[in-house]
Amino acid sequence: MNLVVYILRRLAISIPILFVGSFLVFCMVAAAGDPLGELRTQPGVSQESIDQLSHQLGLDMGIVPRYFDWLGGFLTGDWGISIAQGSNMQPVFPKIMSAFEVTIQLILAAEIIALLLGVAVGVLAAVKQYTPIDYIATTMAFIFFSMPIFCVAIVLKMYGIDLNVMINDMGWDSWLGNPFLKTTSPESLSGDGFFDSIIGYIGGLLLPTLSIMFISFAAYSRFQRSSMLETMNMDYVRTAQAKGISQGRVIMRHAFRNALIPVTTLFSVNFVTVVTGAIITERVFAWNGMGSVLVEAVNKNDPNTLMGWIVVIAVAVVVANLIADLVYGILDPRIRVG
């Protein structure tokens, strides 16, 4: 029961944050410029047509009525239409959801792998402090953490191209490709059977996932190592060791759980960084995800698409923080009571 109350309390905090944040972002997007400015400069477009489109988009209303009109449509699934040139007035909702489906696969794959590996390596480095294992883990973390994500992505892409060339020379189809690129040959990624489809899908996700995973892995492993070392020096852990409890049980039953709390905080904070990294990675590997939608919306001053993009990312960030809060309550029940 306490957990349910805890969840409801966190939701009650998150919803007003989203509401206020969406209004502030809406004001900034509205002040960014005239979305019909490019249309006004085109020859053959009458002022009457521009006024009609402006009324259809609600641009002739004040900022507050426009916001509540947009909010009402947003909550009912009507996110407006894209007015970017060449979009043919495409509805924003399916456009954003299609791109988000691509991006969320990349983010989840990278974060799950980075979190599992980072926690495992961090714990191992702490337990084996000042040994070759610790030094290797620390060196790898510093190297990955100091490299810009676009450099990692470009290097991996170059090696991926070389690997595909080697595979083609052996008479096989390319393995590392883009599973979301419409021009990609299905045979080159999926093969004939279910197993071939899985292998092809992994090949398509591998390089972009590694690009993001390396950066997150470095941060998680360093935080986990530091947190584990601090926890291992706590009195209750020393007491358990003095009682003759085995080292493995001391680590897993007494130290590991509390050492996860700082890493959980990092996960919620790191989510925004991962989203940013996903945008850059998608551009490098030509994925049609949220990165492409954002660049197009900014370049063509498409307010409805830009608002939809920002709110979806904001909701994802709030959900990530809510998950972190729930994990806090599971790791340390005193947080729920407090």
N, C-alpha and C positions, 0 to 999 in steps of 0.2 A: 504493500500500500504506500509506503514511504517513497518507493521508486516511482510510482505513478504520479504522486504529488510533485515529486522532483521534476519529472518530465514536463508536466503541465506548467510548472512554474518557469521552466526554461523556455517553453513555447510562448508563454505570456510575455517574456522579455524580448524574444526574437521578433515577434510580429510587429510591435511598434518600431523597432529598429529598421525593419524592412520598409515600413510605411514612410517614416521620416526620410530614410535614405533614398527611396524612389522619388520622393517629391524634390529633394535637393538635386538629384541627378536630372530630373525632368526640367528643372529650371536652367541648369547648365546647358543641357542639350538645346533647349529653346533659345538660349542666348548665343548659341554658337554661330548662328547665321540664318539666312533665308533659305530653306530647303528648295524653294522654287526659283532661286536666283539663276541657276543655269538655264532653266526653262524660259525665263523672261528674256534672255539674250538670243534665243533661237528665232530666226526669221520665220514668219508665217504663223506664229502663235499669237492669237488675239488676246487682248486684255480680258475679254469676257471669259475665254476658256481658262485663263489663269485664275480669275476670281472664282469661277465655279469649282475648280480643283482646290483652291484655298479654302473655300467653304466646306467642301467634302472632307478635307483633312482637319477641319476645325482650327485652321490657322488664323481665322478672323476673330477668334474669341480671346478673352483674357487668359493669363497664364494659369490662374486657379481653376476657372471652369474647364479649361483644356485638360488640366491634370486629372480632375475627377471624371471627365468624359473618357480619357484614356484609361484610367484606373478601372472604371466600370467595365469597359470592353476587355481589358486585360484579364480581369477576374472571371469573365465569362468565356474566355477563349478567343475573343476577337482582338487581336493585337494590331490591327490596322493593316495597311498595305505598304509595300515597298515602293517608294517613288524614285528610286535610283534609275538612271537612264539605262535602258536595256532590260529592266526587270519585268516589264509588261504588267505593272501593278500586281505583282505576285503577293499573296498573303504572307505576312511575316511569320505567323505561328508555325506552319509546316517547314518553312525555310530554316528557322532557328532550331526546331526540334531535330531536323535531319542533320544539321551540323553538330548539335550537341551530342547526338548519338555517337558520332564519330569521335568527338573529343573525349567523351567520358570513358570510352573504352581505353583510350591511350592513358588517361590520368589514372584510372583504377588499376590497370596492369602495372604501370610504373610505380605507383604508391604502395601497392601490396607487396611487390617484390622488394622494393627499397626498404620498407618497414621490417619485413621478415629478416632480410639479410643484415640490415643495419643493427637491429636489436641483437641478433645472434653474434655478429662480429663484435659489437660493443661489449657484450657480456664476456665473450671469450677474451678480448683484449684486457678487460679489467681483472679477470681472474688470473690471467697470465701476464700481469703487469711487469714491464721491463724485461720481457723475454722477446726473442725474435718474432713471435706471433704478434705481440703488441706493437713492435716497431714497424712491421710490415703493414698492419691494419692502419696505423697512424699515418704512415707515408702515403698509402693509397687514398685515405680520406682527404688529406691535405691537397694531393694532386687533383682529385676530382672536384673538390670544393673551390679551388682557385681557378678552374677553367670555366670561361663563359659557355653557356649552354649552346650557343650557335656554333662555337668552335668544335665542341664535342659532336654535335649533329653533323657538321660538314665532314669531319674526319671519318665518322662512322659511315656516312654516305659514300665517301670515296672508296673505303675498304669494301663496302657492300657491292659497289659497281665492279670492283676487281674480282670479288668472289663470284658474282653472277657470270662474269666473262669466263672464269675457270670452269664453272658448272656447264656453261654452254659449250665450251671446248670439249668437254667430256661427253657431249651428246645429250645432255639433259636440259630440261626447261629451267628458266630462271626461277630461283626460290625467293630471293629478297625483292619484294615489290610493294606496290601500294594496293591493298585490297579494296580501297574506296575510290580509286581512280577509274572513271568510266572507260578510259581508253585501254585499261589493262586487259590483257587477254585472259579469259577465265581459265583456259587450259594451263597457262603459265603459273597460276597460283593454286588452283584447286585440284586439278587432276580428275580422275574418274570416280574414286570411291570416297567414303566418309573419312577414312584415315588420311587420304591425300588432301582432302579439304581442310582438315585440322592442321596438317603440316604446312599447307599453303597459307592459312590464316596466321599461324605463328610466324612464318617468314615475313608476312606483311607487317606485323606489329613489332617485330624484333628490334629493328634499328631505332625507330622513334621512341620505343619504350626504354631502351638502354640509354638513349640521350638524356632523358629526364631522370631515369632511375639512378644513374651515377651521381648526379648532384644531390638528390635526396638521400641516397645511401650514405654519402659522406657526412651529411649533417646528422642523420639519425645515429650512425655509429659513434660519432664523437660525443653526442649528448648522452647516449646510453652508457658509454664507457665512464664518463665523468659522474653520471648519476649512480652507477653501480659502485664505483670506488667510494663515493660518499656514503652510500648505504652500508657497504661492507664494514665501515668504521663506526657504525652506530652501536650503541650499548647493547641493544637487544640481539644484534647479530653476534657480537663478541660473547654475550652470555650463552647463546646457542652453541657457539664453537667450544666454549669452556665446558659445556655439559657433555662433550664428546660426540655430538651429532655429526654425521658425515658431511663433508664439504658440499657434496652435490645437493643434499637435502637442505642445508643451510642456505645455499644459493637460491634454489627453486621455491622453497617454502617460506623463507623469511626475508630474503633480500630482493629477489627479482620483482615481486609484485609492486613494492614501493618504489623501486628504481624506474618503473615504467611511467610514473606520473609526469616527470619533466618531458619525456619523449611524447607523451600524449599532448602536452601543451605545444610542443614543437610541431606536431602533426597539424593542429588547427591553424597555427600561424603560417606554416609552410604551404598550406593549400593554395593561398593566393599566388605564391611564388611558382608553384607547380602549374597553375593555370597560365601564368605568364610564359613559363617555359614551354607549355604545350602550344601556345600561339606561335612562338618562334620555331619550334620543331615542325609544326605543320607547314609552315612556309618553306622550310628547307626541304622537306620530303614531299611537297605538293599535295598535301592532304586537304580535302574540302571540308574542313571542320570549322570550329568557332573562330579560328584565326583568320581564315579567308573572309568570313562574314564580317568580322570587325574591320578589317582593312578596307573592304568594299564600302561598308557603311560610312566610315570616316572620310574616305576619299570622295564619295558622292553625296555627302551630307544628307544621309537618309535617316531622319530622326526616329521613325517607328522601329526600324531594324536596330538602330543603336540602342534605343530604350529597351527593346526586347532582349538584346544581348546582355546589357548591363544587369537587368533585373534577374535574368536566369543565372548569371554568374554570382550575383549577390545572394540569391537563394541557395545556390550550391555551397557558398562559403558559410552561410548561416547554418546549413545542415551539417557541414563538416565540424563547425564549432559545437553544435548541439550533440553530435556523436561523441566529440571529445569530452563534453560535460557529463554525458552518460557513462563514459568509460571511467571518468574520475569517480563517480558514485559507486561503480562496481569495484574499482581498485581500493578505494578508501571510503567505507560506508559513513564515516564521520562527516564527509563533505555533504552527503545527502541530508543528514540531520541538521547540519549548520545552515 
